[in-house]
Amino acid sequence: MSEASVVVHADSELLAQAVAARLVVKIIDAQAERGHADIVLTGGRIAAAAHRAVGALPARDAVDWSRVDVWWGDERFLPAGHPDRNETQAREALLDSLPLDPARIHPMPPSDAPDTGDDPEAAAAAYAAALAAAARPGTATLPHFDVLMLGVGEDGHVASIFPEHPVGYETRPVSAVRGSPKPPPVRLTLTRPAINTAEEVWLVAAGPDKARAVGVALSGAGPVQVPAAGVHGVGRTIWQLDRAAAAEVKSTFRSLR
């Protein structure tokens, strides 16, 4: 397990720009090493800002977008094209403007998918099957995730893994979530074991409402009580924060930008 590093930026705008620049560099490096890259996107305001920032970077043209696979860490179980779906927001903010191979965009199934319909368990199983079909050599279930991005909720949740929720104990790579404390109540999520296979895990948070959750997670809280405390990358775990979100982080963790 990698040790966590913390990078603090002055405000949320600079944070989004820094995340975008780091993502483009990571994709370029992955393609240089392996010929392609697999990234896992998240949702939320800061993620949308980072997606838009990628689109504004001249360096985005250094990426061969036709050799990028795009996955999601979680999704609201809503009909295709619903404005609250992470997929819809990512497409509008960035993906629709990039020369991506449509076959390499892997959204989690919507609630009106022809094959799985409104059955979230079937949808979770279908996404697990898609992951397994793209699995890296020598593994049975998951691709090589070069970078997996996560937002952090005010309660310390990541993806759709909420504090004290049964999904926190799940061992399958993808799980349906019922009874989410945040609407909508039904979701799909990568589980903690799947998240923790990623080469790099980035936890991105902005704003004073995230400060307590970030501080508690970095203080060594339990992963069931504070899910953000239980995720990590195999190679690197990077907390990317603005000053407001980092207000309760011990100074020994910080690298101020």
N, C-alpha and C positions, 0 to 999 in steps of 0.2 A: 504494500500500500504506500502511495506517495504521501509525502508531507504537504500540508496545505501552505500555499503562499498567498499573500494578500497584497493587491495593488489598489491604491486609492487615488481617484481622480477628483479634480476640484468640483465638478458638477456633473449632472446627468448627461448633458450634451457632449462633454469631453469623454465621458465614460462610453457612450454609444460609439463615438468615433474611434476610440481606442479598441473596443471590442471588434469593430468592423475591420480595422487594420490588422489586428492580430489574426482574425479569421482568414482573411485573404492570404496572409503569409503562411498560415498553417496549411491551407489547401495547396498552395504552390509547393511547399516542402513535401507534403504527402504525395503529390503527383510526381515529384522528382524521385522520390524513394520507391513508390509502389506502382506508379503509372496512373493511379486514380485516387480519389478521396471519398470517404464516407463521413458525412456530417449529420448531427442530430440537432434539430432546431427545437426551440421552446416558444412559448407565447408570452404575452404581457406587453406593457407599455415600453419598457426599456428594450425588450427584444425587437419590437417593431421599429424603434428608433435605430437600433443597430443594423437591422436589415436595410432600412433606407440609407443609412450611412455607407453600407457596402456598395449600394447602387451608385453613390456619388463619388466613389473612389476611382481615380484614373487607373490605379493598380489592379482593379478588378479585371481589366483586359489581359492581364498576365496569366489569368486562370483559364485553363481549358475546361469550360463549364460542361462540355459534352461528356467529360469523364469524372463528373461529380455525382454521387448518389446522395439523395436528400431523404432523411428519415425524421420522425417526430418522437419526442419523449413522452408526450401525452396529448390527449385530444378530448374535447367535449363531444359527447355522443349525440350529435345533432345532424340534420340533413345536410347533404352536400351543398356547398355554397353558402351555408348559413354564416352571417357576418361574425358570429362569436366563435367559429371554429378557428383553431390555430392555423390550419392549412389555408383557409381563406385569407386570413390576415397576412400570412407570409407571402402568399402569391401576390396580393395587392402591393405589399411593401417592397418586394424584391423579385420573387421567382419569375413572375410573368415578364419581367424585363430582361431576363438572362437567356442565353442560347442553351438552355438545359435540354437534355434528352428526356422527353416525357416518360419514357420507360424507366428512367432512373429517379423519378420522383415518387416517393412511397408514402402517401398519406395514410393515416389510420382510417379504417372503414367508417363511413358515415352511417347514420341510423336508417338511411333509405338505400343502402347498398343492395344490389340485386341478389347477391349470394348469401348475405348474412342478415339483411333486413334489420329489424329493431331488436335483435338479440345481442346484447353487448358481450356475452360470453363467446358466442360464435365469432363476433368481430375480433375479439382479443385473440382467439385461436387462429383466425385467418392472418392476422398481423404477425403472430409468432411463426406461422408457416412461411410468410414472405421473408422474414428475417433469416430463417433456417435455409431458405433457397439461396440466399446471398451470403451464406456463412463462409468465413475464411477457411482455408485449408487446415485440417487438423482439428476443427471444432464442428459441433453438430448443430449449433443453434443460432449463432450470431455472426454478423459481419465484423470486420475490423473497424470500429468507430474511431476515426482519427480525433475527432473532438465532439463532445456532447455538451450542449449548453443547457443550463437550468436557470430559471428564475427562482427567487426565494420569496415565499409568502410571508405575510405578517405573523403567521403562526408557526413559521419555520418549515412549511411544506415545500417539497420540490416535486416537479412533474405533477401527478395527481396522487402523490403519497402523502396523506394527511396524518397529523399526530394521533397516535393511539388507534388508527384505523386498521382493520384486518389486513389491508393490502400491504401494510408494513412488514408482515410476516410471510408474504407470498414468495415462493421460490421459482415459480414459472417466470419466463422472461417478460410476458405481457399479461396484464390482468384487467378484467373489468372492474370498475369501481361503482358501487351503489351507495347511496346515502352520503354523497360528498357534502361536507359542510359549506362549500361554496357552490352556487348554482352554475350550471345545471347539476342535478344530483347524480346523473349517470355519466361516466367518463371511461376512457381507456388510458392505460399508462404502462410504460416500461416499469419494471420492478427494480428494487434496489440491486439485486444480484446482476441484472442486465446492465444497469447504469454503470456499475463498478467494473465492467469489462472494458470500458472505453480507455483509449490511450491517454486522453486528456479530458478532464471534467472541468467545466468553467461554471462557477456560480456567480450570477450577475444580479446585482441589486442596487436600487437607487431610492433615495428619499428617507426621511426621518421615521416613517412608519415601518421600515425594515430594520431599524437599528437594533432593537431588542432581540429580534430573532437571529440576526447575524452574530451579535455578541454572544448570545447563549450557545449557538451552534459551534462557534470557535472556542468556547470555554471547555468543551469536552462533554457536552450533554449526550444523553442516550439517543440512539438513532430512531427508536420507536416514538419517544416523546418529542424529539426535534429531528424530523427526517433529514434536514439539511446537514446534520452532523454525521450522518451515516453514509454519505456518498463520497466517492473519491475516484480519481483516475489511476490507472495502472502506472503511468509515467509521471503525470503532473496533475495536481489539483490546484486550480487558481480561482481565488475569490476576487472578482473585479467589482469595485464599489465606488460610489461617489462619497464625498465627505460626510454627508448626512447619514447614509446607511452605515458608515464605518464609525459612528460616534461612540459606540460601546465596545469597539475592538481594542484589545490591549495594544499598546504602542509597539511591543516587541514583534507583532505580526506585520506591521504596516510597511509598505513601500510607497511613499507619497509621490505622485506624479503631478 
